[in-house]
């Protein structure tokens, strides 16, 4: 389907061989949770996509354009995962590109979601040995260059019997896990305090992370965005990870540190637990 500003592909199984997303990772993506036929946090996903467009100097697809084609892509599905990929477009091979390129915009229904089965499985998180390089320009946005995450995922695959996820560190500071942001919780004078790592030269400022920070501020519960050393976790009593697909997941253990899941904390955060 051709829009005046974008080539639009809905649930297409192939891409042009000269698409710059395929050749150079020249583009952006967002992964959406569809619940009861509605795209959760669609506005926030589009806003982040637009920020990425500003960084990569890409044309911005409008909110209405994205909303329309999200509906087409999910079809009759009520609960599913949908991926949006924005590529600079297809061009001759080489890093340079024509300024007249028409971006390719892909809407891909990844899979339907079956009813969640609640289990009591403990979540054990290790520390990745991989050390990502600094990139202040590309951090925070969902660009298509995901080699860091691929290497971390490969490491996790080799350790799947030991860990459910791996935390990424830089200069001994914890940043995030493979695909989630982190929160650490401590009690000071019977009040909960939430700390979340700084996202600067690596990592993504996730939508649920931001929503929780806003929620805590509204509830007048103290939160901090700070550097968190991997060898200084003993002061925290609880820990959880968040992303827009799985919501909030409590962590039972990170490295040698064990965490609890107080009922009061669960009650505070229950709106973010899917």
C-alpha positions in Angstrom: 0.0 0.0 0.0 1.4 3.4 -1.0 0.8 6.6 1.1 2.0 9.9 -0.3 4.8 9.9 2.2 5.3 6.2 3.1 5.2 2.7 1.6 3.0 0.7 3.9 3.2 -3.0 4.3 0.7 -5.0 6.5 1.7 -8.5 7.7 4.1 -8.9 4.8 6.3 -11.9 4.9 9.1 -10.5 2.8 11.0 -7.2 2.5 12.9 -5.6 -0.5 16.5 -6.9 -0.6 17.8 -3.3 -0.8 15.7 -2.1 2.2 18.1 -0.1 4.4 16.6 -1.6 7.5 17.7 -5.0 6.3 21.2 -3.9 5.2 22.2 -1.3 7.8 19.6 -1.4 10.6 18.7 2.1 9.3 15.3 2.5 11.0 13.3 2.2 14.2 10.8 -0.2 15.8 8.1 -0.3 18.4 6.5 -3.5 19.9 2.9 -3.1 21.0 0.7 -5.1 23.3 -2.8 -5.5 22.0 -5.4 -6.2 24.7 -9.1 -6.6 24.0 -8.5 -5.1 20.5 -6.8 -2.0 21.8 -3.1 -1.0 21.4 -1.9 -0.3 25.0 0.0 3.0 25.3 -0.2 3.6 21.6 0.3 7.4 22.0 3.5 6.8 24.1 4.9 4.3 21.5 4.3 6.8 18.7 5.8 9.6 20.7 9.0 7.6 21.2 9.0 6.6 17.6 8.9 10.3 16.7 11.8 11.1 19.0 13.7 8.4 17.2 12.8 9.9 13.9 14.2 13.2 15.1 17.5 11.5 16.0 17.8 9.5 12.8 16.4 12.3 10.6 13.5 10.2 9.4 10.0 11.3 8.2 7.5 11.0 11.0 4.4 9.0 10.3 1.4 10.6 11.9 -0.5 9.2 14.9 -3.6 8.8 12.9 -1.8 6.9 10.1 -0.2 4.5 12.6 -3.5 4.0 14.5 -5.4 3.2 11.3 -2.9 0.6 10.1 -2.5 -1.0 13.6 -6.2 -1.8 13.4 -5.8 -3.3 9.9 -2.8 -5.4 10.9 -4.4 -7.0 14.0 -7.6 -7.8 12.1 -10.0 -9.8 14.2 -7.4 -10.6 16.9 -8.3 -9.3 20.3 -5.0 -10.1 22.2 -1.7 -10.2 20.3 1.7 -8.7 19.9 2.2 -6.2 17.0 5.5 -4.8 15.8 5.9 -1.6 13.9 9.1 -1.1 11.8 10.0 2.2 10.2 12.8 1.9 7.6 14.4 4.8 5.8 13.5 3.0 2.6 14.9 0.9 -0.2 17.8 2.3 -2.2 21.0 1.4 -4.1 23.6 -0.3 -2.0 26.0 1.9 0.0 25.7 4.0 3.1 24.7 7.1 1.3 21.1 7.5 0.3 18.9 9.7 -1.8 17.0 12.5 0.0 14.0 11.5 -2.1 13.6 8.1 -0.5 10.1 7.1 0.6 10.3 5.4 4.0 8.9 1.8 4.3 6.5 1.4 7.2 5.8 -2.2 8.3 3.0 -3.4 10.6 3.5 -7.1 11.6 1.3 -9.1 13.9 3.9 -11.3 15.6 1.5 -13.7 17.3 -1.7 -14.0 19.3 -1.6 -14.1 23.1 -3.1 -17.1 24.8 -4.6 -16.8 28.3 -1.9 -16.3 30.8 -1.3 -19.2 33.2 -0.2 -18.0 36.6 2.7 -19.9 38.1 4.8 -19.5 41.2 8.1 -19.8 39.3 10.9 -17.8 40.9 12.6 -15.2 38.7 16.4 -15.5 38.9 18.5 -12.8 37.2 22.2 -13.0 36.6 24.8 -10.4 35.4 25.9 -10.4 31.8 29.6 -10.5 31.1 29.0 -8.4 28.0 29.9 -4.7 28.4 28.1 -2.4 25.9 29.9 0.6 24.4 28.7 4.1 25.1 26.4 5.7 22.5 24.8 8.8 23.8 23.2 9.5 20.4 21.4 6.2 19.9 20.6 5.4 23.5 17.0 5.7 24.7 15.5 5.2 21.2 14.3 1.9 19.6 16.7 1.8 16.7 17.2 -1.4 14.6 20.8 -1.9 15.6 20.4 -4.6 18.3 23.7 -6.5 18.2 24.3 -5.7 21.9 21.0 -7.3 22.8 21.7 -10.3 20.4 25.0 -11.0 22.2 23.4 -10.7 25.6 20.6 -13.0 24.5 23.2 -15.5 23.2 24.8 -15.5 26.6 21.5 -16.0 28.3 20.7 -18.9 26.0 23.8 -20.7 27.2 22.7 -20.1 30.8 19.0 -20.7 30.5 19.0 -23.4 33.1 20.5 -20.9 35.6 18.9 -17.6 34.9 15.6 -16.2 33.5 17.2 -12.9 32.5 20.5 -11.0 32.6 21.2 -7.6 34.0 23.5 -5.4 31.9 26.2 -3.3 33.7 28.5 -0.4 32.7 31.3 0.8 34.9 29.8 -1.5 37.5 26.5 0.3 37.4 23.4 -1.7 36.6 21.5 -0.3 33.6 18.7 -2.7 32.6 18.1 -6.3 31.7 18.0 -7.8 28.3 14.6 -6.2 27.4 13.4 -4.6 30.6 14.0 -1.6 32.9 14.7 -2.2 36.5 13.5 -0.8 39.9 15.0 -1.4 43.3 13.0 -0.8 46.5 14.1 0.0 50.0 12.4 1.0 53.1 13.3 4.2 55.0 11.3 4.9 58.2 8.5 2.6 57.1 8.2 4.3 53.7 9.1 2.7 50.4 11.7 4.4 48.2 12.1 3.4 44.6 15.4 3.6 42.8 15.8 3.1 39.0 19.1 3.2 37.1 20.1 6.2 35.0 19.6 5.6 31.3 22.2 7.6 29.4 24.8 6.0 27.1 23.0 2.6 26.8 19.5 1.3 27.3 16.0 2.4 26.5 13.8 4.7 28.6 10.9 2.3 28.6 7.3 3.4 28.6 6.3 1.4 31.7 9.4 2.8 33.5 8.2 6.3 32.8 4.6 5.5 33.7 5.7 4.1 37.1 7.8 7.2 37.8 4.8 9.4 37.0 2.6 7.2 39.2 4.9 7.3 42.2 5.2 11.1 41.9 1.4 11.4 41.8 1.1 9.2 44.9 3.9 11.2 46.6 6.1 8.1 46.9 9.8 8.9 46.7 11.6 7.8 43.7 15.2 8.4 42.4 16.9 8.0 39.1 20.5 7.2 40.2 23.5 5.1 39.5 23.1 1.7 41.2 26.2 -0.4 41.8 26.0 -4.1 41.3 27.9 -4.7 44.5 25.6 -2.4 46.5 22.2 -4.3 46.2 22.1 -5.5 49.8 20.3 -2.3 50.9 17.3 -3.1 48.8 14.5 -5.4 50.0 12.7 -5.8 46.7 13.3 -5.6 42.9 11.2 -5.8 39.8 11.6 -5.4 36.0 9.2 -3.8 33.6 8.4 -3.6 29.9 5.3 -2.8 27.9 4.7 -6.4 26.8 5.0 -8.2 30.1 4.2 -5.4 32.5 5.8 -5.7 36.0 7.6 -8.8 37.1 9.0 -9.2 40.6 12.6 -10.6 40.8 13.4 -13.1 43.5 17.1 -13.1 43.1 19.8 -11.0 41.3 23.3 -12.5 41.6 23.8 -13.3 45.3 21.1 -10.9 46.4 17.7 -12.3 47.4 14.5 -10.1 47.3 11.1 -10.3 48.9 7.7 -9.5 47.5 5.7 -7.7 50.2 2.0 -7.7 49.8 1.9 -3.9 50.4 4.3 -3.3 47.6 2.2 -5.6 45.4 -0.9 -3.5 46.2 0.8 -0.3 45.3 1.9 -1.6 41.9 -0.9 -3.9 41.0 -2.1 -1.8 38.1 1.2 -2.5 36.3 1.0 -6.3 36.8 -0.5 -8.0 33.8 
